């Protein structure tokens, strides 16, 4: 060569079909069905299907969707509980290069209408129990999608809306359909809408590459091993079930589907199927730990008696789990892993990676460490705590407050049809989470609050999470949310909304006095109200509702 280099050097080696394939979770189902065709893939009540059967059903679904005119880049929407149909949609839609849009089952008709229109859904698969809001939403669309009804014997007050049932759709599909795997791993795989508490929800777009990597990131981070028996308490519509539809499939595990997330259903599934893993918000933990008081014998029977290291493992996110809750989960026999993420980073992207040396610490100290958000997943490139204006990194002192930023391969492509919002979210080459936290000397991040949840009282910043953690230490408190209440003198003061344990009692004065042991004077709540806290379908407390209520007090 003219520059003296020998042919076939580093830069001359070609990328060919022999040494490169676009990363996509489509490959997981194909491999698992070929290697472990007879292992159980799905459990749903008395229903049991193997991986060979599940693979055939997913191919039929993909083929049938193609017959309805769905092609690469078209949106396939689905609204359903955690049933086999929702799992199959996660595995089938990507075969076509279609974009899966799984909708929150608790959305109102107006929001469903907006999402279907904004995402330009070509087909809607809808559970027959959800006909009310879906029918109203469809009536508001100029170009409604083709509607397919998912029938279920356990559906309450079911009604048909579509041209055919889900099973009728599958019956016309080809079980040998090969699909169209993406040539470009940056192609859109799924569309997930944020909550939209401050305006219309934003459509977060995931890529095949990001979903593939985070699916494997879950397996590595949680050291799951092959053949997990995974219980679906986390909604599959929430960040595509944190990518676990693809994780469990890659590991040839068993998806245990639950139509309704209730304590009896959880306990029955754990006992009946030998569940090894589940994910869920604090509300799910509250369901489980409540059995220690109300059904102690059953709790010991379901979760006790397993071999060391063979107990149930749970991954939780949302608010940091309070120390008493962590202690109760340990008492129940459940190994808890705390993760942190957002819709924009495929669900969990940060984990409180556990150091075995911490096992010897006192329970209170273990709980304090476990409540931290932690360090990035191996498949996420970087995270930092920095000044939100200058983006100057904060010192690792565990005290200096800053915004949490992330970047890497498990960060969204962007917001659908919202270029300005996408540009703002990625300003400076980092994804701006809007969460405020501190960086500890060991490199672990701890969230102190959402930027909108910081209470500014007399010029002092108060972390609502710190106040909540103090209240959680009172034995009568089951759940708590602290928000800002307008105050003429101080600008804002902390207002606590408290949900008590069943059969427990406490007064406003008692809880405020309790906080004197744990908080400075300006941090203590000035008012405490007792009520059932409003929660989203994923178990997150809806502070936006409570903030509005506090304004009217």
C-alpha positions as CSV (number, residue, x, y, z in Angstrom):
1,X,0.0,0.0,0.0
2,X,1.1,3.6,-0.7
3,X,1.4,4.4,3.1
4,X,3.6,1.3,3.6
5,X,0.8,-0.7,5.5
6,X,0.3,-4.3,4.7
7,X,-3.2,-5.2,3.4
8,X,-5.5,-6.7,5.9
9,X,-4.5,-4.4,8.8
10,X,-6.8,-3.4,11.6
11,X,-8.8,-0.9,9.5
12,X,-9.1,-3.1,6.5
13,X,-10.9,-6.0,8.1
14,X,-14.5,-6.0,6.8
15,X,-17.8,-6.1,8.6
16,X,-19.8,-8.9,7.0
17,X,-22.8,-11.1,7.8
18,X,-20.3,-13.6,9.1
19,X,-19.0,-11.4,11.9
20,X,-21.7,-8.8,12.6
21,X,-25.4,-8.9,13.4
22,X,-27.6,-6.0,14.7
23,X,-28.3,-6.4,18.4
24,X,-31.9,-7.2,19.0
25,X,-33.9,-9.1,21.6
26,X,-35.6,-10.9,18.7
27,X,-32.6,-13.4,18.8
28,X,-33.4,-14.4,22.4
29,X,-36.7,-16.2,21.6
30,X,-35.2,-17.9,18.6
31,X,-32.3,-19.4,20.6
32,X,-34.3,-20.4,23.6
33,X,-37.0,-22.1,21.6
34,X,-34.3,-24.1,19.7
35,X,-32.2,-25.1,22.7
36,X,-34.9,-25.6,25.4
37,X,-38.1,-26.3,23.4
38,X,-39.7,-28.4,26.1
39,X,-39.0,-26.2,29.2
40,X,-42.0,-24.3,30.6
41,X,-42.1,-20.7,29.2
42,X,-45.4,-19.4,30.6
43,X,-47.6,-20.1,33.6
44,X,-51.0,-18.5,33.9
45,X,-53.3,-20.1,36.4
46,X,-53.8,-23.6,35.1
47,X,-52.3,-22.7,31.7
48,X,-48.8,-23.9,30.9
49,X,-46.9,-23.5,27.6
50,X,-43.5,-24.6,26.6
51,X,-40.9,-22.5,24.7
52,X,-41.7,-24.4,21.5
53,X,-45.4,-23.5,21.9
54,X,-44.7,-19.9,22.8
55,X,-42.3,-19.5,19.9
56,X,-45.0,-20.8,17.5
57,X,-47.6,-18.5,18.9
58,X,-45.3,-15.4,18.6
59,X,-44.5,-16.3,15.0
60,X,-48.2,-16.6,14.3
61,X,-48.9,-13.3,15.9
62,X,-46.1,-11.6,13.9
63,X,-47.4,-13.2,10.7
64,X,-51.0,-12.2,11.4
65,X,-50.0,-8.6,12.1
66,X,-48.1,-8.5,8.8
67,X,-51.4,-9.7,7.2
68,X,-53.1,-6.6,8.8
69,X,-50.6,-4.4,7.0
70,X,-48.1,-3.9,9.8
71,X,-44.6,-3.4,8.7
72,X,-41.3,-2.0,9.9
73,X,-41.7,1.3,11.8
74,X,-45.5,0.8,12.3
75,X,-46.9,1.1,15.8
76,X,-48.7,-1.9,17.4
77,X,-50.4,-0.8,20.6
78,X,-51.6,-3.1,23.4
79,X,-53.5,-2.5,26.6
80,X,-53.8,-5.5,28.9
81,X,-52.9,-6.7,32.4
82,X,-49.9,-9.0,32.8
83,X,-51.3,-11.9,30.7
84,X,-49.6,-14.2,28.2
85,X,-50.9,-12.0,25.3
86,X,-48.9,-9.0,26.6
87,X,-45.8,-11.1,26.9
88,X,-46.3,-12.5,23.4
89,X,-46.6,-9.0,22.0
90,X,-43.2,-8.1,23.4
91,X,-41.7,-11.0,21.6
92,X,-43.6,-10.9,18.4
93,X,-43.8,-7.2,17.4
94,X,-40.0,-6.8,17.2
95,X,-39.9,-9.7,14.6
96,X,-41.6,-7.4,12.2
97,X,-39.5,-4.4,13.0
98,X,-42.8,-2.9,14.3
99,X,-42.8,-0.6,17.3
100,X,-44.6,-1.9,20.4
101,X,-46.6,0.6,22.5
102,X,-47.8,-1.0,25.7
103,X,-50.3,1.2,27.5
104,X,-50.9,1.7,31.2
105,X,-54.2,-0.1,32.0
106,X,-55.2,2.6,34.4
107,X,-55.2,5.5,31.9
108,X,-58.3,7.5,31.3
109,X,-60.0,7.6,27.9
110,X,-58.6,11.1,27.0
111,X,-55.0,10.0,27.6
112,X,-55.5,6.7,25.7
113,X,-56.9,8.6,22.8
114,X,-53.9,11.0,22.8
115,X,-51.4,8.2,22.9
116,X,-53.0,6.1,20.1
117,X,-53.2,9.2,17.9
118,X,-49.8,10.6,18.7
119,X,-48.1,7.2,18.3
120,X,-50.1,6.5,15.1
121,X,-51.1,3.0,16.2
122,X,-52.0,0.8,13.3
123,X,-53.3,-2.1,15.4
124,X,-54.7,-2.1,19.0
125,X,-54.8,-5.3,21.0
126,X,-57.1,-4.7,23.9
127,X,-58.2,-6.8,26.9
128,X,-62.0,-7.2,27.0
129,X,-62.2,-6.0,30.6
130,X,-60.9,-2.5,29.5
131,X,-63.6,-1.9,27.0
132,X,-65.0,1.2,28.8
133,X,-62.1,3.7,28.4
134,X,-60.9,2.1,25.2
135,X,-64.3,2.5,23.5
136,X,-64.4,6.2,24.5
137,X,-60.8,6.7,23.3
138,X,-61.5,5.1,19.9
139,X,-64.5,7.4,19.4
140,X,-62.2,10.4,19.6
141,X,-59.8,9.3,16.8
142,X,-60.1,10.3,13.2
143,X,-58.1,7.3,12.1
144,X,-58.7,4.5,14.7
145,X,-56.5,1.4,14.6
146,X,-57.6,-2.1,13.8
147,X,-58.9,-3.4,17.1
148,X,-58.3,-7.0,18.3
149,X,-60.0,-8.3,21.5
150,X,-58.0,-10.3,24.0
151,X,-60.5,-12.6,25.7
152,X,-59.8,-13.9,29.2
153,X,-62.0,-16.1,31.3
154,X,-61.1,-14.1,34.4
155,X,-62.0,-10.7,32.9
156,X,-64.7,-8.8,34.8
157,X,-67.6,-7.5,32.8
158,X,-66.0,-8.2,29.5
159,X,-67.2,-6.7,26.2
160,X,-66.0,-7.0,22.6
161,X,-64.9,-4.0,20.5
162,X,-62.8,-5.4,17.7
163,X,-63.2,-7.2,14.4
164,X,-61.9,-10.5,15.8
165,X,-60.4,-12.0,18.9
166,X,-56.8,-12.5,19.7
167,X,-57.0,-16.2,19.3
168,X,-58.8,-15.8,15.9
169,X,-56.0,-13.5,14.8
170,X,-53.3,-16.1,15.8
171,X,-55.2,-18.9,14.0
172,X,-54.6,-17.1,10.7
173,X,-50.9,-16.7,11.3
174,X,-47.9,-18.8,10.2
175,X,-46.1,-20.7,12.9
176,X,-43.0,-20.8,10.7
177,X,-42.9,-17.1,10.0
178,X,-39.3,-15.8,10.0
179,X,-40.0,-12.1,10.4
180,X,-37.8,-9.2,9.5
181,X,-35.0,-8.7,12.1
182,X,-33.7,-5.1,12.0
183,X,-30.6,-4.5,9.9
184,X,-30.0,-1.4,12.0
185,X,-29.9,-2.0,15.8
186,X,-30.7,1.7,16.3
187,X,-34.2,1.2,14.8
188,X,-37.1,1.9,17.2
189,X,-38.3,-1.1,19.1
190,X,-40.9,0.3,21.5
191,X,-42.7,3.4,22.6
192,X,-43.4,4.1,26.2
193,X,-45.3,7.2,27.4
194,X,-44.4,9.1,30.6
195,X,-47.0,9.9,33.2
196,X,-47.8,13.4,31.8
197,X,-48.6,15.0,35.2
198,X,-47.5,18.4,33.8
199,X,-49.0,18.3,30.4
200,X,-49.4,15.7,27.6
201,X,-47.3,12.6,28.2
202,X,-44.1,12.3,26.2
203,X,-43.4,9.3,24.1
204,X,-40.0,7.7,25.0
205,X,-38.5,5.7,22.1
206,X,-36.3,2.6,22.8
207,X,-34.0,1.0,20.3
208,X,-33.3,-2.7,19.6
209,X,-29.7,-2.2,20.8
210,X,-30.7,-0.6,24.1
211,X,-33.4,-3.2,24.9
212,X,-30.9,-6.0,24.1
213,X,-28.2,-4.6,26.3
214,X,-30.5,-3.8,29.2
215,X,-32.1,-7.2,29.1
216,X,-28.6,-8.8,29.5
217,X,-27.7,-6.0,32.0
218,X,-30.6,-7.2,34.2
219,X,-29.2,-10.8,34.1
220,X,-25.6,-9.8,34.9
221,X,-26.5,-7.2,37.5
222,X,-28.8,-9.6,39.4
223,X,-26.7,-12.7,38.8
224,X,-29.9,-14.5,37.7
225,X,-28.5,-17.6,36.1
226,X,-30.4,-19.9,33.8
227,X,-34.0,-20.9,34.2
228,X,-35.4,-18.3,36.6
229,X,-39.0,-18.5,37.6
230,X,-40.1,-14.9,37.3
231,X,-43.4,-13.6,38.8
232,X,-45.0,-10.7,36.9
233,X,-46.0,-8.3,39.7
234,X,-44.3,-5.4,37.9
235,X,-46.6,-4.1,35.0
236,X,-45.2,-5.2,31.6
237,X,-46.4,-1.8,30.3
238,X,-44.0,0.0,32.6
239,X,-40.8,0.6,30.7
240,X,-41.5,-2.7,28.9
241,X,-41.4,-4.5,32.3
242,X,-37.9,-3.1,32.8
243,X,-36.8,-5.2,29.8
244,X,-37.5,-8.5,31.8
245,X,-39.7,-9.9,29.1
246,X,-36.5,-10.3,27.1
247,X,-34.3,-11.1,30.1
248,X,-36.3,-14.1,31.2
249,X,-36.7,-15.3,27.7
250,X,-32.9,-15.1,27.1
251,X,-32.3,-17.2,30.2
252,X,-35.0,-19.8,29.2
253,X,-36.9,-19.0,32.3
254,X,-40.6,-19.2,33.2
255,X,-42.8,-16.2,33.0
256,X,-45.5,-16.5,35.7
257,X,-48.2,-14.1,34.6
258,X,-50.6,-12.5,37.1
259,X,-53.8,-10.7,36.0
260,X,-54.2,-9.0,39.3
261,X,-51.4,-8.1,41.8
262,X,-52.9,-9.2,45.1
263,X,-51.3,-10.8,48.1
264,X,-53.1,-14.1,47.8
265,X,-52.2,-14.3,44.1
266,X,-48.5,-13.5,44.9
267,X,-48.3,-16.1,47.7
268,X,-50.2,-18.8,45.7
269,X,-47.8,-18.3,42.7
270,X,-44.7,-18.4,44.9
271,X,-45.8,-21.6,46.6
272,X,-47.3,-23.3,43.5
273,X,-44.6,-22.6,41.0
274,X,-41.5,-22.1,43.1
275,X,-41.0,-18.5,42.1
276,X,-37.3,-17.3,42.3
277,X,-37.5,-13.7,41.2
278,X,-39.9,-10.8,41.0
279,X,-39.9,-7.0,40.7
280,X,-42.2,-4.5,42.2
281,X,-42.7,-1.1,43.8
282,X,-43.0,-0.5,47.6
283,X,-46.7,-1.2,47.4
284,X,-45.9,-4.8,46.5
285,X,-43.5,-5.1,49.4
286,X,-46.2,-3.7,51.7
287,X,-48.6,-6.5,50.5
288,X,-46.0,-9.1,51.2
289,X,-44.7,-7.9,54.6
290,X,-48.2,-7.4,55.9
291,X,-48.5,-11.2,56.1
292,X,-46.0,-11.2,58.9
293,X,-48.6,-9.6,61.1
294,X,-51.8,-10.9,59.6
295,X,-50.8,-14.4,58.4
296,X,-47.5,-15.3,60.0
297,X,-47.9,-19.1,59.6
298,X,-48.7,-18.7,55.9
299,X,-45.8,-16.3,55.4
300,X,-43.4,-18.8,57.0
301,X,-44.8,-21.6,54.9
302,X,-44.5,-19.8,51.6
303,X,-41.2,-18.1,52.0
304,X,-39.4,-20.2,54.6
305,X,-37.7,-23.5,54.5
306,X,-35.7,-23.0,51.3
307,X,-32.1,-24.0,51.0
308,X,-29.5,-21.2,51.6
309,X,-29.4,-18.9,48.7
310,X,-32.5,-20.4,47.1
311,X,-35.0,-17.9,48.5
312,X,-37.1,-15.5,46.6
313,X,-35.2,-12.5,45.2
314,X,-36.9,-9.1,44.7
315,X,-35.8,-6.0,42.8
316,X,-37.5,-2.8,43.8
317,X,-37.4,0.8,42.6
318,X,-39.4,4.0,43.0
319,X,-38.8,5.6,46.5
320,X,-35.9,4.3,48.5
321,X,-37.2,1.4,50.7
322,X,-37.3,2.6,54.4
323,X,-35.2,0.7,56.9
324,X,-38.2,-0.9,58.6
325,X,-39.5,-2.2,55.3
326,X,-36.1,-3.7,54.4
327,X,-35.9,-5.4,57.8
328,X,-39.4,-6.9,57.3
329,X,-38.4,-8.2,53.9
330,X,-35.4,-9.9,55.4
331,X,-37.6,-11.4,58.1
332,X,-39.9,-12.7,55.4
333,X,-36.9,-14.3,53.8
334,X,-36.8,-12.2,50.6
335,X,-33.4,-10.9,49.3
336,X,-34.0,-7.3,48.2
337,X,-32.1,-5.4,45.5
338,X,-32.6,-1.7,45.1
339,X,-32.4,-0.2,41.6
340,X,-33.0,3.2,40.2
341,X,-34.0,4.4,36.8
342,X,-36.5,6.3,34.7
343,X,-38.6,5.5,31.6
344,X,-35.9,7.3,29.6
345,X,-33.2,4.8,30.6
346,X,-35.2,1.6,30.0
347,X,-36.2,1.3,33.6
348,X,-33.4,0.2,35.9
349,X,-30.0,1.6,35.0
350,X,-28.5,2.0,38.5
351,X,-28.1,-0.6,41.2
352,X,-27.1,-0.6,44.8
353,X,-24.4,-3.2,44.1
354,X,-24.0,-5.2,47.3
355,X,-20.6,-5.6,48.9
356,X,-20.5,-8.9,50.8
357,X,-18.5,-7.2,53.6
358,X,-21.7,-5.3,54.4
359,X,-23.4,-8.4,55.6
360,X,-21.7,-8.2,59.0
361,X,-23.1,-4.7,59.6
362,X,-26.0,-4.0,62.0
363,X,-29.4,-4.2,60.4
364,X,-30.0,-0.5,60.6
365,X,-26.7,0.2,58.8
366,X,-27.4,-2.4,56.2
367,X,-30.8,-0.9,55.5
368,X,-29.2,2.6,55.2
369,X,-26.8,1.4,52.6
370,X,-29.4,-0.7,50.7
371,X,-31.6,2.4,50.4
372,X,-29.0,4.2,48.3
373,X,-29.4,4.1,44.6
374,X,-25.9,3.0,43.9
375,X,-23.8,2.7,40.8
376,X,-24.5,2.4,37.0
377,X,-25.4,-0.9,35.4
378,X,-22.5,-2.5,33.6
379,X,-24.3,-1.7,30.3
380,X,-24.7,2.0,31.1
381,X,-21.7,4.1,30.3
382,X,-21.6,6.8,33.0
383,X,-23.4,8.7,35.8
384,X,-22.6,11.8,37.6
385,X,-23.9,14.2,40.2
386,X,-23.4,17.8,39.1
387,X,-24.6,21.4,39.3
388,X,-27.6,21.5,37.0
389,X,-26.6,24.9,35.6
390,X,-22.8,24.6,35.1
391,X,-22.7,20.8,35.0
392,X,-19.7,21.0,37.3
393,X,-19.4,17.6,39.0
394,X,-20.1,17.6,42.7
395,X,-17.5,16.4,45.2
396,X,-17.9,12.9,46.6
397,X,-18.7,14.1,50.1
398,X,-22.2,12.7,50.6
399,X,-23.5,16.2,51.3
400,X,-23.3,18.4,48.2
401,X,-26.6,18.3,46.4
402,X,-26.6,18.1,42.6
403,X,-28.7,16.8,39.7
404,X,-28.1,13.2,38.6
405,X,-27.0,12.8,35.0
406,X,-26.6,9.6,32.9
407,X,-25.4,8.6,29.5
408,X,-24.7,5.5,27.5
409,X,-26.3,2.7,25.5
410,X,-29.4,2.3,27.7
411,X,-30.5,5.8,27.3
412,X,-33.6,6.5,25.0
413,X,-33.4,7.5,21.4
414,X,-35.4,10.5,22.3
415,X,-39.0,11.8,22.7
416,X,-41.3,11.0,19.7
417,X,-42.2,14.2,17.7
418,X,-40.7,16.4,20.5
419,X,-37.3,17.6,19.1
420,X,-37.1,20.5,21.6
421,X,-37.7,18.3,24.6
422,X,-35.2,15.7,23.3
423,X,-32.6,18.5,22.8
424,X,-33.2,19.8,26.3
425,X,-33.0,16.3,27.9
426,X,-29.6,15.7,26.2
427,X,-28.1,19.1,26.7
428,X,-24.4,19.0,27.3
429,X,-24.1,15.4,26.2
430,X,-25.8,14.0,29.2
431,X,-29.4,12.9,30.0
432,X,-30.8,15.2,32.6
433,X,-32.8,13.1,35.1
434,X,-34.3,15.9,37.1
435,X,-33.5,13.9,40.3
436,X,-31.3,15.5,43.0
437,X,-28.8,13.5,44.9
438,X,-25.4,13.3,46.5
439,X,-22.3,11.3,45.7
440,X,-20.8,9.3,48.5
441,X,-17.0,8.8,48.9
442,X,-17.4,5.2,47.8
443,X,-18.9,6.3,44.4
444,X,-22.5,5.4,45.3
445,X,-25.2,7.9,44.5
446,X,-28.1,8.6,46.9
447,X,-31.2,10.4,45.7
448,X,-32.4,13.2,48.0
449,X,-35.4,14.3,46.0
450,X,-36.9,15.1,42.6
451,X,-36.1,18.7,41.8
452,X,-39.8,19.5,42.0
453,X,-40.2,17.8,45.4
454,X,-37.6,19.8,47.2
455,X,-39.3,22.0,49.8
456,X,-37.8,25.5,50.2
457,X,-38.6,26.8,53.7
458,X,-37.2,30.1,54.8
459,X,-34.5,29.8,52.2
460,X,-33.5,26.3,53.4
461,X,-33.8,23.3,51.2
462,X,-35.6,20.4,52.8
463,X,-35.5,16.9,51.2
464,X,-39.0,15.3,51.4
465,X,-37.3,11.9,51.4
466,X,-35.4,12.7,54.6
467,X,-38.6,13.7,56.3
468,X,-40.4,10.6,55.0
469,X,-37.6,8.3,56.2
470,X,-37.9,9.9,59.7
471,X,-41.6,9.2,59.7
472,X,-41.2,5.6,58.5
473,X,-39.3,4.9,61.7
474,X,-42.5,5.2,63.6
475,X,-44.0,1.7,64.1
476,X,-47.6,2.9,63.2
477,X,-46.6,4.3,59.8
478,X,-47.3,2.1,56.7
479,X,-46.8,4.7,54.0
480,X,-46.0,8.4,53.9
481,X,-45.5,11.2,51.4
482,X,-44.2,14.6,52.2
483,X,-44.9,17.6,50.0
484,X,-44.7,21.4,50.2
485,X,-47.5,23.4,51.8
486,X,-47.6,27.1,51.0
487,X,-46.9,29.3,54.1
488,X,-47.1,33.0,54.4
489,X,-44.1,33.3,56.7
490,X,-41.7,30.6,55.4
491,X,-42.8,30.3,51.8
492,X,-43.3,26.5,52.2
493,X,-43.4,24.0,55.0
494,X,-43.4,20.2,55.0
495,X,-46.8,18.6,55.0
496,X,-47.0,14.9,55.6
497,X,-49.7,12.6,54.3
498,X,-49.6,9.3,56.3
499,X,-51.2,5.9,55.8
500,X,-51.2,3.9,59.0
501,X,-50.7,0.1,59.5
502,X,-53.9,-1.8,59.9
503,X,-55.0,-1.7,63.5
504,X,-52.4,1.0,64.4
505,X,-53.1,4.4,65.8
506,X,-51.2,7.7,65.9
507,X,-51.9,11.4,66.2
508,X,-50.5,14.4,64.4
509,X,-48.9,15.6,67.6
510,X,-47.3,12.2,68.2
511,X,-45.7,12.0,64.8
512,X,-44.4,15.5,64.9
513,X,-42.9,14.8,68.3
514,X,-41.4,11.6,66.9
515,X,-39.6,13.7,64.2
516,X,-37.8,15.8,66.8
517,X,-35.6,12.8,67.4
518,X,-34.5,12.6,63.8
519,X,-34.8,16.0,62.2
520,X,-33.8,19.6,62.7
521,X,-36.6,22.1,63.6
522,X,-37.0,23.5,60.1
523,X,-37.2,20.0,58.6
524,X,-40.1,18.7,60.7
525,X,-43.6,18.5,59.2
526,X,-45.8,21.3,60.4
527,X,-48.9,19.4,59.5
528,X,-49.8,15.7,59.3
529,X,-52.9,14.3,57.6
530,X,-54.1,10.7,57.7
531,X,-55.5,9.0,54.6
532,X,-55.0,6.3,52.0
533,X,-52.3,7.6,49.6
534,X,-53.1,7.9,45.9
535,X,-50.8,5.6,43.9
536,X,-50.1,4.9,40.2
537,X,-50.5,1.5,38.8
538,X,-46.8,0.9,39.4
539,X,-47.1,1.7,43.1
540,X,-45.6,5.2,43.0
541,X,-47.3,7.7,45.3
542,X,-48.9,10.5,43.3
543,X,-47.3,13.5,44.9
544,X,-48.8,15.8,42.3
545,X,-52.3,15.1,43.7
546,X,-51.1,15.6,47.3
547,X,-49.4,18.9,46.3
548,X,-52.7,20.2,45.0
549,X,-54.4,19.1,48.2
550,X,-51.8,20.7,50.4
551,X,-52.3,24.0,48.5
552,X,-56.0,24.0,49.7
553,X,-55.3,23.4,53.3
